[in-house]
Amino acid sequence: MGTHPENSVSDSSNIAPDDSSLRVSRRKLLVASTAVAAAPAIGGALVETAQAQQQQFQYSTDREARSVARALALESLLVEKGIITSNTVNTVLSFFETQMGPFNGAKVVARAWIDPAFKQALIDDTPAAIAKLDLPKGMAGAEGEHMRAVANSPAVHNLVICTLCSCYPWPVLGLPPYWYKDPTFRARAAREPRAVLKEFGLNIAPSVEIKTWDSSAQIRWFVVPERPAGTAGKSEAELAKLITAEGMMGVARV
């Protein structure tokens, strides 16, 4: 499924890896996740995980609880059968705690806030702009092959969704939260983004246009939020600590 900027909904009716606040425990990474056997390239198993959701968006928590149970049960079975080891799972989870996560996206956004030329380059050719920053190798791979950025402004608010499944720019945002994959969110966010954002606690003024960007295997979108007022004296590193994955998805302000 391709992206649909022409179908964007116009509805007028964080961070360094050593920041303790961004560290994600193994238990939290397993919450609302499923583990599936995968290619040997990642040790025989891929653990699809997400941080525990923190928003107020309403979805079936029963479905989340079942996912937790499946993840833990499948991990135990794979370990018991000798297909993987506990270290395999820990290695994959550690990778997403330290190498691929929202701390990368925060650095990208912070640079865009202080460097207008970089911001324009990021919008024009996202992979090329990101390649100029001091970020982990492999930023163009593992679900980041075709990343694109869109910038919020006083007149436009951008929201990233995936109507087909859960396509997501892992290198800059980490793993998608459970609610992002929930069918209710995917359907409603495309149909009534203003109402859904309000459930997240984000009230968008009627005068502000809301555009939704449909991530897919072809293009994976993320948002450059507006720089908050009162941050003129902050350094790039200080600005990065303000930026969250939710802000880069468009479901929260920075």
N, C-alpha and C positions, 0 to 999 in steps of 0.2 A: 504494500500500500504506500503510495507516495505521499508527500506532504501536500497540504492544501492551503497555501497562503491566500489563494483566490477565494477560499471558503472560510477565511477567518471570520469569526463571529463578531460582528459589530453590534453590540448590545446597548442601545441607548434607552430601552424601556427600563571554616570559617577559619586567614586561618592557617596556622602552622600545624604540622602533624604532631608536634610535641605538646600542643595545647591540651591539657587534661580535660577541658570541657568538651572536646570533640572525640576523645577516645571512646570507642564503642566496645563494650564487653562482649565476650564470646556468647554469653547468654542472650544479650540484646540482638546480636547479629542473627541468632537462630530463631528469634521470635518472628512469627508470621512468615516462615521460610519453608521451602521444600528442598530436599536433597535428591539429586538424580544421578544415576550413573552416566558418565560422559567420556570424552576422548581421553586417551592416555596422556596427552600433552599436559593435562593438569592433574596428573596423578591418579586418574581413574574415576574421579568424581568431581562434579561441579556442585557447589552448594549455593543455591539461589536464595539470597538472604536480604533482609532489610532492617533498618533501624525501627524501633518501636514508634508507631505514629504518635504525634503529639498534638495534632489538630483536633478540632471538634467536628469535623466532617462526619456525617452519620452514614455508617455502613454496617454490614452484618459482622458483629464480633464473633459469632459462632463460626463463620467461615475462617476467620483468622485463627481461632482456637484449633480448628481441625488441621490447619496448615502447620501449626506448631507441633501437634502430635505426629503428623506424617513425617515432618523433618527429623524429629528425634528418633522415631521408630525406624526410618529408613537408614539413618546414620548408624544406628546400633546394628541393624541387619547387615549392612555392608562391611562393618568392622568385624562382625561375627563370622562372616563368610570369607574373610581375608581379602576382600576386593580392595579395600582401603584400610588405612590405619587412622587412629585419632590424630596422629601428627599430620596426615594428609589434609584433614578438615581444618585443623588449626592453621596450617600453612596458607590455605586459600583464604580463610577469614582474616589472618594477619595481613595478607596482601591488601585487602580492602580496608583495613584499619590504617595502614601506613603508606601505601603507594597510590592507590586510586580512591579518591573520595572528595568530599566538598571542600577540603582544604586546598585542593588544586584549583577548583573553580573560583574560590575566594581570592586567590592570588591573581587570577586572570581578571576578575572584576575590579579588584583594587587598582591594578595597573591601568585599566580602562578609565577609572575615575580620575586618575591624576595625569593621564597622558591622552589628550584628545586624538592625536594622530594614531596611537595604538588602538583606541576605541574604534575609530573608523576602519582601520585595517582588520580588526576583529570581526566587524560586521560584514566587510567585503569578502574576506577569505579567512574564516575562523581557524582552520588547521595551520595555515601559514603563520598567522599571528601568534598562536599558542606555541609554535615551534621555536619562536624567538625567546621564550621565557625559560628560566631555570626550573624546569619541572621534570619529573621522572621520565625515563625513556619509555616508549610504548604508548604515549598519549594518543597516538593516532589509531591504536589497535584496541582490541577488547571492548567492543561496543562504542568506539570513538572514531571509527573510520571516516565518517562524514558528518562531523559536528558543524552546526551553524548557531550563531548567536543573534538574538534580537534585543534591542534596547528599549526599556521603558522611558517614557517622557511624561511631562505634565498632561499631555493630551491623549496618550495611548498607554494602556496597561496590557502586557503580554502574559499569556497563560500557556504552559506546555502540557499537552496530554498525549496519550496514545490510544486512539480509538480501536485499534486492532488487537493489541495485547499489552505489552509493557516496555516498548522500546524506550531507551533511556541512555543518556551520555555518561556511561560509567566512569571514564577517566576524570571528569570534572565534577560529577555529583555523587559518585559512589554507586551503591545499589539502590534501586527504587524502593520506597516505602510501600507497605502493604496496600494502603488505600489507593495508591497510584494504579495498581493492577486491578482494583475492584471494578467489576462491570458497571456498578451503579455510578461510580465516579466518572468512568470513561464516557458513559452515555450522557449523564447529566451535564458534565462540564462542557461538552460540545453543544448541548441544546440550550442550557441556561447558565452560562458561566458566571453571571453576576450573582445569581442566587447561591450557587455553590461557593463562590469566594466569600460571601457573607457568612456561610456556615463555618468557614475557616477563621472568622473574625476579621475579615478584610472587606471593608465597605468602600466600594469604588463609586465616586461621584457620577451622577447621570451624564454629566458633560464629558466624561472620559470614555473614549472608545475602548472596548475590550477585544483583543484579537487572540484567538486560539491557534496554536501551532501543533500540527499532528506529527509527532515523531514516528519514524518508521525505520525499516532496515536501510532505507536510502539516505535519510537525513535525520539526525538526532539533535533536537533543539535545546537550548538553554537561554535563560534570560539574564541580561545585564540590568540589575535593578537601578533605580534612581539613587544617586548619592544623597544620604540624609543631610539635612541642614545642620549647621553647627560643627561640621567636621573639617573645616578648612585648615586647621592647624595640625591635623593628624598625619602621621607618616603612613607610607604604603602598608607597612606591617600592621600598624594599628587599625587601619581601615579594613584589612583582611579579616581581622578578628570579629568584625561586626557582621560579616556576610554569612548567611546560612544557605543550606540546600533549598529550604523552602522559598527563600527570596529569589533563588536562581531558577525555581520552577514557576514562580509567579503566584504562589498561594500565600505569600506574606510580603510585607514591606521590610526593608532593612532599617 
